[in-house]
Amino acid sequence: MSATATHLKLPSLLVAGTDTGVGKTVVTALLAIAYRGHGVAAAPFKPVAAGVSTGEVWADTAFLAAAARTSEEETGLYRLKKPLSPHLAAADEGVCIDIAAVMEKFNSLSSKYGAVLVEGAGGIMAPLGAGATFLDMAAALDLPVVIVTTARLGSLNHTLLTADACRERGLKVAGLVINRFPAQPGEPEQRNLAELGKLTGTPLIAVLPEMDVSVEDLNTGDLERHAGLPDLAELPGGLSGRGDYSRAIEADRKHVWHPFSPMREYLGEKPHPLMIVGGQGSRLTASDGRSYIDGTSSLWVNIHGHGRPELDGAVRRQLGRVAHSTLLGLSNEPSALLAEQLSAITPAGLDRVFYSDNGSTAVEVALKVAFQYWRQAGHPEKKEFVSFVNAYHGDTIGSVSVGGHELFHSMFRPLLFDAHLAPAAYCYRCPEGLAHPECRLACLSGLKEILARRSASIAAVIVEPRVQGAAGIIVQPPGYLAEVEKLCRRHGVLLVADEVATGFGRTGTMFACEQEGVEPDIMALAKGITGGYLPLAATLFREEIYEAFLGRYEELRTFFHGHTYTGNPLACAAALANIELIRQPGFLERVREKAKLFDSLLARLAGLRHAGDVRRIGMMAGIELVAGRGATEPFPVKERVGRRVILKAREKGVIIRPLGDTVVIMPPLSIGEGELRHLVEAASWAIEEVTERGNG
């Protein structure tokens, strides 16, 4: 195709081969040249190259860089010496091929060039290591695929398998390139050439001859003259990666009622509310084609990033066995093995696991068990609960009853049972006007008074360990949680630790309780339990609590409570894979190191005039916005400052969420350092734009 052809809208592409040695590099180079002929600067990107000789001047990445007039540094990422499968070559060099790193570089190239042409490694199912294949990387990139194949005997099988594998993962196959077509083709080549496009249902965008290629061919232009250029007009339309989501967007407007969302405001977003259509690593892809950093871990659940191969694989393997089977009177392997793992990683003594499906139900189970336990232990008078001001434990009736967040809970007060609300730690707005540590935890005086007066009637104290999340990431001072436990022990009441938000590494330890050596009687878990993949929750109990429910059938000591999807095998399989990743050597140490960087980045926000308090624990941060420096006076509610800030941040490719006028930043624990820097910088910029410049 000539450079004077009609202008085409050209997308980024993935160039995948049916096998190694089919000539993907030459095809990628020719595509880059063809794109340039249409005025599009396309960057070739070969994430994984094996068999790279250190003494070789023109390795694949250098050849591609020369074709596209880019730098070799931009063109490659993992360059492995041995000519082996990528996972073997990487293992021999002690290298881990990280799809998240590939995505980060792809996004960087995308911001600089008009298109990126990603070249595969071997065939589409080539293993990359850690259970991932090149198809997993392809699915993460979510680009239209050009399949490079040959017309020799066997090519129909290889090409059909490659096309089917791509389509099964939701990838669009843009076209075929038949490479190394012989000058004097035999019957297989002649007939296969006609059959390949027909059988795959895919346009044929080029047939390239057998040829020896050198960089001189690139420099003189002989390559494209000899081979011809791919016919880009054969690329079907709509391959920009955006797709047509108009029907879904309209259906969302007409039918979906969104949680915690003022719907008039939501529906007023222009041009329409953001619709997420894909995700990989720390990023989400929206229907507008843009990539956004997932700055809230998809509501605090994502641990290892989106599209993590180990979690994908665990769910797929379980799908091949059974998707769901009830735990009412039956068992399943993943739920049993997960219970064993949860008992092993949680604080000592929590050996019994009751499954449900979200944080609210995990707390509901805790409350009902605590109530029934005391009745069956001979103390029916112990039926009251203590929680804390600003507490949030979920949205079911029981969990709301022990909630202390007026904005969320006041409407439902007539439906709730009474609970004692103790003052909570809130150092920025200390009601006593004191400062830690000189305060000597004076904020606990209210809890002490309640327990001293009502302990004979109190079943349990429920606490969010180390930080009240939904209250605005309000971090408790050191020693606070340990003192709560001591008070419970002293007064003979159960301690319920709601680790729904803080569990699975979010605070830098597996569970927040560990930081002060606290061993609760009951622990509620959800959110990060499956790494952000599937709904699952668990409530763990000490053995003596469980034993109070044992007895003859006619004694009716059974816990009559359950959920249809309790212990769902798919969710439990994902949770097992999630825990295995967290328990890998060095994982939590890396989280703590990343948290130090997070802290240093957040420290810069303290200079903002309207950032009244910047709070952090682990990879959880809250930035409380106030009307002026040196004061704790909030902005008027009607100004919706927090919401305006998070909408402004989207202009920088960042998704964050406010809790009132506290901006919360809580990325996946796997986020790269560069992405973490951009996330905090974007939040800082958005705060300044809204609060100081009035933009947004």
C-alpha positions, 0 to 999 in steps of 0.5 A: 500500500502506498503512503498516499493512500486514504488516511486510516485510523490505525490502532495499536496491535499485537503481532502473534505467531502460530509458532516460533520461527514464522517471522513475526519480527519482519512482519512487525517491522513492515507494519511499523513502516506501513503505519509511518506511511500513513503518518502514524508513528508506531513503536514496535515493542518486543517485551520478551526476546529469547536467544539474544546473543550479547555480541550480536549487533542486529538482534530482533529489538535492534532490527525493530528499532531501526525499522520504526526509527525508535530506540532499541531501549524502547523496543525491548524489555526482557532480553534473554540469552538462551534460545529456549522457551521464555520461561526456561530462558528466564529461569536460567537467568533468575529473571521473573517475567512480570506482566505488570512491568510489560503493561507499565512499559506499554502504557508509557510507549502509548503516551508517546507514540501514535500506536504500539505494535507488540510482538509476541514470543513464540506461539500464543501459548508460550509459557512465561513462568509463574503459570502465565503464558503469552496469551495471558499477556495478550489478554492483559494488553487487550489489543487486536491481534494480527496472526503471523503464520505460514501456508505449509502443511500443518498451518491450518491446525496451528492457525485455527488453534491460535485464532480460537485461543485468542477469541476465547479470551475475548481478543479481536483477531484483526487479520492474518499475515502469511509469511515465507510463502515460497516462490514455487509453492507446492499443493499444500501452500497453494490450497492452504493459502485459500483456506486460511482466511476462509476457515478462520473468518479473518481478512488476509492483510499480506502474503510475504515471500521467503527472504533473507532480511538484513538491516541494509534492506531497511536502510535502503527501502529494499525490504518493503519493495521486495516484500510489499507492505501489509494492506492496512485497509484490510484491518476491520474497523472498530479496532481502536480498543474502545469497542461499542459500549453504547448499549451498555452505557444506556442500560446502565443509565436506565436500570442500574442503581449504584451503591453509595451514589447520589444517582442524580449526580451520577447520571449527570456526569458528562459525557456519561459515567465512567464504564470499566471494560478491562483491567490489568495490573494496577490499571483499569481500561474504560469505555472511552479507551483510556487507561486509569490507575486503580487508586482504590483497589476497586474498593479496597479488594485488589491485592496483586493487580488485575489479570494476575495469571496465578489467580486467573489459572486457579479459577479456570482450573476449578471451573473445570471441576465444579463451579458451586456446591453447597456447604449445607451438609456437604463439603468441597475441597477448596473451602476445606483447604482454605479454612486450613490456610486461614487458621494457619495465618490468622492470630493464634486460636482462630481455628474455626471458619464460617464462610459467607460472601461479603464484609457485612455478612462476616460481621453479621455472623460474628454478632449472631454467634457471639449472642448465641454463644453466651446464651448456650454458655449459661450467660443469656444476660450477655447480649449487648454490644459495644462499638465506636463512634465513626465505626463502619462494619457493613450495611446489613441490619446487625452490622449497621446496629454496631455502626457509628457513622451517622451519615450512613446509619441514622436513616435506619435507626428505627430498625436497629438494636441498641449498641453502646458507642464508645468515643473513638481515637481521632487524633486530628480532631481530638475532643479533649484537645490533647496530643499523643503520646502525652494524652495517654490514650485518654480517648479510651476513657469512654470504653472503660466507663461502659465496660465497668458499668455494663460488662455483665450484660455485654457480649462483645466489643467490635473494633476495626484494628488500627484504622477506621476505614470508612470514617476516612482512614482514621489511624489509631495511635500506637497501643490503642488496639492492645489496650482495647484487648486488655479491657475486654479480657479484664471485663470478660467480654469477647473481642471481635476484630473486623479485619475486612478492610485491613486484612491480607497485607493492606497495613503491611502485615498479614493482619493489622492485629499482628502489629500489637500482638492482639489475639481476638476471639472472633475475626471477620475477613472479606475484601482482599481474601480472594485478591479482588477476584470473587465475593467471599468472606470468612468469620473465624472463631476460637475453639471454645466458642465453636464447642458451645454449639455442639450437642444433640440435635434436639438440644437445638444448639445449631447455628441456624444461619447460612448463605447460598454461596457459602464456601463457593469453590471458585472463590475459595480457589482464588483465595488459596492462590491469593494467600500463596502469593502473599506468603511468598518470601519477601512479599510483605517486606516489599509492601512495607518498603513500598509503604515507606515510599508512599509515606514520603510521597504523601509528606509533600501533600502536607504543604497544601493549604487545604490538606488538613491531615494526611493519614497513612497506615501501610498502603492505606491513606486518607487526605482530609480536606479543610477550608483553610490551613491551621484550622479543622473547619470543613468545607460546606457540604454543598460544595462537594469538594471531595467529589470534585477532586476525584473527578479532576484526578481522572484527567490525569488517568487516576481513579480515586474515591472520596469519603466525604471530603477525605480523599482516599488513596489505596492502590493494589499492593502490587503497584509499581513505583512509577505508578505510585508516584503518578497516583499521588502526584495526580491526587495532589494536582487535583486537590490544588486545582479544585481547592486553590484554583477553583478548576473543577 
